């Protein structure tokens, strides 16, 4: 399905929510729109093959002075068009390793490990099994990503007592890095001293605004305990049924779906100084701003102004159409911001031209400068 067609469907869904529920409170409408919009925009992202290449890594990370544990974003690992470190870490995390390896403090002393067991499953696209694919994706994010990083770190920490670790992740990888630190704080705090720094880029578990935090706060009001397995897809279907758009859910047997692992909201780390970077209105890391009343109003007014000369809103839909397209624009911009952290040129830029065109070198430089300065400061503090 073409992108424009998908956006038309999204706009139609949002229009029906806003138009067909006069007795529904505005806050309820925004919540439903968020569920529909976030799920739909996520589905627009193309799924990328993540089959393991079993290639020999470019270098051995065993017990070097500094070990960089890098976690790519969803669908990035093993992307067919990429090679070397970009194929293993993704362009964002690879560029951070490259920047550190050019500094006087780390050059020739730092090696990386891309966490071989980490699959970085891509966001599912449209298919007949979209619900099952989404359940598998969420389970991969909450179990596969977190467990693979935890087991790799523990193994290194036991085998390399003199090494220091830098843990960095983008998007799904940032969630795993965040989880690692909070789990170590609870279960093995003595191992935290081995971690020099943690860099979270566009973290979906950002406690206040991240998309995973949003879903975990808005799980269906189940009578089950918080620790029981909760199917997030059921709450999505509930939202769709409320808006009379439940055709996608009519044949959904939730009992046959893979259950989505339920985890408590990840708290902010308290024993490790973490560097978290994301751009405002990033759909993954900054959901509350994307869906804020002020931002949506700004987008709707922009549509209204553009409509005066371009006639982009069907005349029959009027204000409702302006609101629907405005919300769609806000979500699309949020998704585009999330894909802009990579360098647009140089060694670590994506080879795929379409993906490279989304990269923003200025944003990448800002991310690298902040991250490198933070890690240098951490090193200085640890050796003083």
Protein Blocks (a to p, Z undefined) as FASTA:
>chain_A
ZZklmmmmmmmmmmmmmmmmmmbcfklmmmmmmmmmmmmmmmmpccddfbdfkiacfbdf
ehpabdcdddddehkgopakbgcjllmnojklmmmmmmmmmpmklgopaccdehlmlnop
acddddfklmmmmmmmmmmmmmmmmmmmmmmmmmmmmmmmmbccddddehjlmmmmmmmm
mmmmmmmmmlmmmpmbdcdehiaklmklmmklmmmmmgccdfbdfkbccdfklmmmmmmm
mnopammmmmpcfklpccddddddddddfkbccdddddehiaklmmmmmmpmklmmmmmm
mmmmmmmmnopacfklmmmlmmmmmmmmmmmmmmmmmmmmpcfedjklcfblklmmmpcf
klmmmmmmmmmmmmmmmmmmmmZZ
